[in-house]
């Protein structure tokens, strides 16, 4: 297992299923753009990756 920062659009979008459980009002189509805007203000999105 490793904790990583979601820095690519692919990794950010991969976090959407979990984030949407906590924030069901978010739209998947706008999620990456919203996270990118928040990152400009210092927001970081971390995730746990389980190695197979």
PEGIGI-V666754 format. One record per residue. N is the residue number from 1. RES is the residue in one letter. OMEGA is omega in degrees with one decimal (* if undefined). D_FIRST is the distance of its C-alpha to the first C-alpha in whole Angstrom. Layout:
N/RES/OMEGA/D_FIRST
N/RES/OMEGA/D_FIRST
This chain:
1/X/175.7/0
2/X/175.4/4
3/X/-177.6/7
4/X/171.7/10
5/X/176.1/13
6/X/-176.8/15
7/X/177.8/18
8/X/177.4/19
9/X/-179.9/21
10/X/-178.7/19
11/X/177.4/16
12/X/-179.9/18
13/X/177.3/20
14/X/178.5/16
15/X/-174.7/16
16/X/-178.4/19
17/X/179.7/19
18/X/-179.7/17
19/X/-178.4/19
20/X/174.2/22
21/X/179.4/22
22/X/-177.0/22
23/X/-173.8/25
24/X/179.4/27
25/X/-178.7/30
26/X/178.8/27
27/X/-178.6/28
28/X/-177.5/26
29/X/-177.7/29
30/X/-171.1/29
31/X/-178.0/25
32/X/179.5/24
33/X/-179.8/27
34/X/179.2/27
35/X/178.3/24
36/X/177.9/25
37/X/178.6/28
38/X/179.2/26
39/X/177.0/24
40/X/-179.7/28
41/X/176.5/28
42/X/179.4/25
43/X/174.4/23
44/X/179.4/19
45/X/-179.3/17
46/X/178.2/13
47/X/177.5/10
48/X/178.6/7
49/X/179.4/6
50/X/178.7/4
51/X/-177.9/6
52/X/*/9
